[in-house]
């Protein structure tokens, strides 16, 4: 059983997992899983109504054991500003993320709040929209050569655990 977590934001899927030996165990705090997904609509997963059988069995199983938010909306039609809004809890016109540029470091982020409360936060992500935020570890896919290779992504996440 994992006792700590890593906050992972991915090109296709984001996952929060446990890990990192250099940080003390956090036994009284829950592990957290956050998925931040590009180019999916609500019915892309089986758990939310996709008619293709077996399209997402692992995500469906995970959703059945946790909290699934079914009434969420994006803050922007563009992916980067939406992710930055999720991380800052501020709309793009407030956090300054009106395009595909990092937000100002003056904005407190979800990862910063989690780290200040004893969590290990790592980001495995698409790139620049998470550069402004505090992380224990950050790996941007293009710079690390993950591309869209799920095996390389899997190995990178396991290294952090």
Long-range contacts (C-beta under 8 A, 24 or more apart in sequence): 2-31, 2-161, 3-27, 4-31, 4-119, 4-120, 5-31, 5-32, 5-119, 5-120, 6-120, 6-121, 6-122, 6-137, 6-157, 6-160, 6-161, 7-32, 7-34, 7-110, 7-111, 7-114, 7-119, 7-121, 7-122, 7-123, 7-135, 8-34, 8-122, 8-123, 8-124, 8-125, 8-157, 9-34, 9-36, 9-83, 9-123, 9-124, 9-125, 9-126, 9-130, 10-35, 10-36, 10-37, 10-124, 10-125, 10-126, 10-141, 10-153, 11-38, 11-125, 11-126, 11-141, 11-146, 11-148, 11-153, 12-37, 12-38, 12-148, 13-37, 13-59, 14-124, 14-125, 15-157, 17-157, 17-160, 17-161, 18-161, 19-120, 19-160, 19-161, 20-120, 20-122, 20-136, 20-137, 20-160, 20-161, 23-120, 23-136, 24-118, 26-118, 26-119, 29-117, 29-118, 29-119, 32-114, 32-119, 33-62, 33-66, 35-59, 36-83, 36-86, 36-125, 38-79, 38-126, 39-79, 79-129, 80-128, 80-129, 83-129, 83-130, 84-129, 84-132, 86-110, 87-111, 87-130, 87-133, 97-129, 100-128, 100-129, 101-128, 102-128, 102-129, 102-130, 102-131, 102-132, 103-129, 103-132, 104-132, 105-132, 107-132, 109-133, 109-134, 111-135, 122-160, 124-153, 124-156, 124-157, 124-160
